[in-house]
């Protein structure tokens, strides 16, 4: 990344690169978008169902990458269920 104030997506991951190591964690392009899509899906599912648990497991698996990128330092989940998952529940 550049030392400038403005950071563009291509400064983080050039177009031809699909993943990068950030703070020691392998982060794929699309990780943040996948997390957001799954967080939205979680809201429409009934807790305790197999589909809910599958989405929650996917969210948990993405947490190390989101933490490495710093997303959770600047954004706080609004959904109580998502807050619980992020907190380790």
Buried (B, 14 or more C-beta within 10 A) or exposed (E): EEEEEEEEEEEBBEEEEEEBEBEEBEBEBEBBEBBBEBBEBBEEBEEEEEEBEEBBEBBEEBBBBBBBBEBBEEEEBEEEBBEEBBEEE
